[in-house]
Amino acid sequence: MAAKDVAEATTGEVLVLDDDLLSEGTGLEDLGTDDYALPFIRVIQSNSPQLKSTEATKYIPEAKEGMLFNTLTNQVHAGEQGVAVIPCAYTKKYIEWVPLGSGGGFVRDDHPASILGECKKNDSRQFILPNGNEIQETAQYFLLLVEDEARPEQVLLSCTSTQLTFARRWNTMLRTATVDNAAGESVLAPMFAYVYRLSTGMLSNNMGSWHGLSVNLEKHTPLPLARVARDFMVAARAGDVNVKQEAAADGDDIPF
C-alpha cells in the first residue's frame, strides 16, 4: 500500500481499491450474527463510568453529563445539539437482570409482557421476581445514526425506567406520521421515512433529576438513506441483527 493510501486509511478518507484487490472478498464471509453486536447509544449521567478516570476501560476524557455516546466507538455528542437518527425498527423487551448487589449480570430477554404480573414493585419502583432478579421493561429502537449521511452507523437505543415516557411520546409521533404514495394518497409512513433529531435535557421527579431524551422531526429521509434504513428494518425484524444486552451496571442510564 502506498504512503498516500495509508494516510487515507488512517484519516477517515474513503480508500479506493481496484477490482483485483476486491476479487477475493472481504475475509469476513464466515461471520454470523453471533460474531458481532450492535453498539448502543446512551446518555451520560452523573453516575456514569464514562466520567470516572478510575474506570480504565470506560472512561472518556471529553465526556460530560448529558452527552450522548456510542458504546463501541466511545464517540461523544453534545446533548443539547443532539444527533440525527433514522428509526428503522422497534421492539419491546422484558429483560431479566441479576441485581448488582448479587453480582449483577444479564439473564434473558425473551420474557413475555405477562412476566410483570409475577413481580412485586420495590421502593425504587423496580419489578422484582420471586427469585430476587429484576425485570426491566425496555423499549428498543434500531437506528441509523446519520450525522455523516455518507457513513450511516447502525446503533441501538434502549429505554428503561423513566425513559419509557420518552419512548411512548416518540411512538406516538411515529404512528401518526404520513407520506404520499405513488397515487398521491396520504398513507401511514414507515418508521424510516423521516430523520429525527435526538437530544437530551434535564428532567426531574420526586426521586431526583437526570438527563432525559427528547426527539424532534427534522426532515424527510433522503432516498439513498431510506433504502439503507429499509434493509436494516428487514434485518432487525428477521432477527438477523444481534443484540448483546449490556451488563446491569450499564443497563439503565438513570442514576436511581
C-alpha positions in Angstrom: 0.0 0.0 0.0 1.4 3.4 -1.0 2.0 6.1 1.6 -0.9 8.1 0.3 -3.2 5.0 0.7 -2.0 4.5 4.3 -2.7 8.2 5.1 -6.2 8.0 3.6 -7.0 4.8 5.5 -6.0 6.3 8.9 -7.6 9.7 8.4 -11.1 8.5 7.7 -11.0 9.2 3.9 -12.5 6.6 1.6 -9.9 4.3 0.2 -10.4 3.2 -3.4 -9.2 -0.3 -4.4 -9.1 -1.8 -7.8 -11.1 -4.9 -8.8 -8.2 -7.2 -8.4 -7.8 -6.3 -4.8 -11.5 -6.8 -4.2 -11.9 -10.0 -6.1 -11.3 -12.4 -3.2 -14.0 -10.9 -0.9 -13.6 -9.3 2.5 -12.3 -12.1 4.6 -15.4 -11.8 6.8 -17.6 -14.2 4.9 -17.8 -16.6 7.8 -19.2 -14.0 10.2 -22.6 -14.8 11.6 -24.9 -12.7 13.7 -23.4 -14.1 16.9 -19.9 -12.8 15.9 -20.7 -9.1 16.3 -23.3 -6.9 18.0 -24.9 -3.6 17.6 -23.4 -0.7 19.6 -25.7 1.2 22.0 -26.2 4.9 22.0 -26.6 6.1 25.6 -26.9 9.2 27.8 -24.0 10.1 30.1 -25.5 10.7 33.6 -23.8 11.9 36.8 -23.0 8.4 37.9 -21.8 7.1 34.5 -18.4 5.3 34.4 -17.5 7.4 31.4 -17.0 10.3 33.8 -14.7 8.4 36.2 -11.0 8.3 35.5 -10.7 5.1 37.7 -12.9 3.2 35.1 -10.0 2.5 32.8 -11.9 0.7 30.0 -15.0 3.0 30.0 -13.6 6.5 30.9 -13.9 9.1 28.2 -11.8 12.2 28.9 -14.0 14.6 26.9 -17.3 13.2 28.3 -19.7 15.5 30.2 -23.1 14.9 31.8 -25.9 15.0 29.3 -23.8 13.9 26.3 -24.8 11.1 24.0 -22.1 8.4 23.3 -21.6 5.3 21.2 -20.7 2.3 23.4 -18.4 0.8 20.6 -16.5 3.9 19.4 -16.8 6.0 22.6 -17.6 9.0 20.3 -19.5 11.6 22.2 -22.1 14.1 21.0 -23.3 17.3 22.8 -26.6 16.5 24.3 -28.4 19.8 23.6 -27.3 19.8 20.0 -28.1 16.1 19.7 -27.7 13.7 16.8 -29.6 13.0 13.6 -31.1 9.5 13.5 -33.4 7.4 11.4 -35.6 4.9 13.3 -35.8 1.6 11.5 -37.4 -0.9 13.8 -38.8 -1.1 17.3 -39.2 -3.9 19.8 -40.3 -4.1 23.5 -38.3 -6.4 25.7 -38.8 -7.6 29.3 -35.2 -8.2 30.4 -34.2 -10.2 33.4 -31.1 -9.0 35.3 -29.3 -10.2 38.4 -29.2 -7.3 40.9 -25.9 -5.5 41.3 -25.8 -6.5 45.0 -25.8 -10.1 44.0 -23.1 -9.7 41.3 -25.1 -8.3 38.5 -25.5 -9.7 35.0 -27.8 -10.4 32.1 -30.1 -13.4 32.4 -32.5 -13.4 29.5 -34.5 -11.0 27.3 -37.3 -13.3 25.9 -39.9 -12.9 28.7 -43.5 -12.1 27.6 -45.1 -9.0 29.0 -47.1 -11.2 31.4 -43.9 -11.7 33.4 -44.6 -8.3 35.1 -47.6 -10.0 36.8 -45.2 -12.3 38.6 -43.2 -9.4 40.0 -43.5 -7.2 43.0 -42.5 -3.5 42.9 -39.9 -2.4 45.5 -39.5 1.1 47.0 -37.5 2.1 43.9 -40.3 1.1 41.6 -38.4 -1.9 40.2 -40.1 -5.1 39.2 -38.7 -7.9 41.3 -39.2 -11.6 40.6 -39.6 -14.2 43.4 -36.0 -15.3 42.7 -34.8 -11.8 43.5 -33.9 -10.8 39.9 -35.2 -7.6 38.3 -37.3 -7.4 35.2 -36.7 -4.2 33.2 -39.4 -3.2 30.8 -37.2 -2.0 27.8 -38.2 -0.1 24.6 -35.5 -0.7 21.9 -35.0 1.3 18.7 -32.9 0.1 15.9 -31.5 3.4 14.5 -29.2 4.7 11.8 -27.0 7.4 13.2 -26.6 9.8 10.3 -24.5 12.7 11.5 -22.5 11.9 8.4 -25.0 10.9 5.8 -22.3 9.3 3.7 -21.5 6.9 6.5 -24.6 5.9 8.4 -24.0 3.9 11.6 -26.2 1.2 13.0 -26.9 1.7 16.7 -29.5 0.6 19.3 -31.3 3.0 21.7 -32.5 1.2 24.8 -35.1 3.0 27.0 -36.0 1.8 30.5 -37.4 3.3 33.7 -38.3 7.0 33.3 -37.1 6.9 29.6 -40.2 4.8 28.8 -42.2 8.1 28.9 -40.0 9.4 26.1 -40.4 6.2 24.1 -44.2 6.4 24.3 -44.1 10.0 23.0 -41.8 9.1 20.1 -44.0 6.1 19.3 -47.0 8.4 19.1 -45.1 10.6 16.6 -44.1 7.6 14.5 -47.6 6.2 14.4 -49.1 9.4 13.2 -46.5 10.3 10.6 -47.7 10.2 7.0 -46.3 10.2 3.5 -47.8 10.3 0.0 -47.8 7.1 -2.1 -47.3 6.9 -5.8 -51.0 7.5 -6.4 -50.8 10.8 -4.4 -52.7 9.3 -1.4 -51.7 10.1 2.2 -50.7 6.9 4.0 -49.0 6.0 7.3 -45.3 6.4 7.0 -42.7 3.7 7.6 -40.5 4.5 10.6 -37.6 5.3 8.3 -39.4 8.0 6.3 -38.1 10.8 8.4 -34.9 11.9 10.0 -35.2 12.9 13.7 -33.0 15.0 16.0 -32.3 13.0 19.2 -31.1 15.2 22.1 -31.1 15.5 25.9 -32.3 17.9 28.5 -32.8 18.0 32.3 -35.8 16.2 33.8 -36.8 15.6 37.4 -39.4 13.9 39.6 -39.7 13.3 43.4 -36.8 10.8 43.2 -34.2 13.1 41.7 -33.1 14.7 38.4 -31.4 13.3 35.3 -30.7 14.0 31.7 -33.6 12.7 29.7 -34.1 12.2 26.0 -36.2 14.2 23.6 -36.7 14.0 19.8 -37.9 16.3 17.1 -38.7 15.6 13.4 -36.1 17.2 11.3 -36.7 16.3 7.6 -37.6 13.7 5.0 -35.2 10.8 4.8 -33.1 11.1 1.5 -33.9 8.3 -0.8 -30.5 6.6 -0.7 -30.6 6.5 3.1 -34.2 5.3 3.0 -33.1 2.2 1.1 -30.4 1.5 3.7 -32.8 2.0 6.5 -35.4 -0.3 4.9 -32.8 -3.1 4.7 -31.8 -2.5 8.3 -35.5 -2.7 9.3 -35.9 -6.0 7.4 -32.8 -7.5 9.0 -33.9 -6.4 12.5 -37.4 -7.9 12.1 -35.9 -11.1 10.9 -33.7 -11.4 13.9 -30.6 -11.1 11.8 -29.2 -8.2 13.9 -27.5 -9.5 17.1 -28.2 -7.5 20.3 -26.0 -8.4 23.2 -27.6 -6.9 26.2 -25.1 -4.9 28.3 -24.3 -5.7 32.0 -26.9 -4.5 34.5 -24.4 -1.8 35.7 -24.7 -0.1 32.3 -28.2 -1.3 31.5 -30.0 1.8 32.9 -28.7 5.3 32.4 -31.0 6.8 35.1 -29.0 7.3 38.3 -31.6 5.8 40.7 
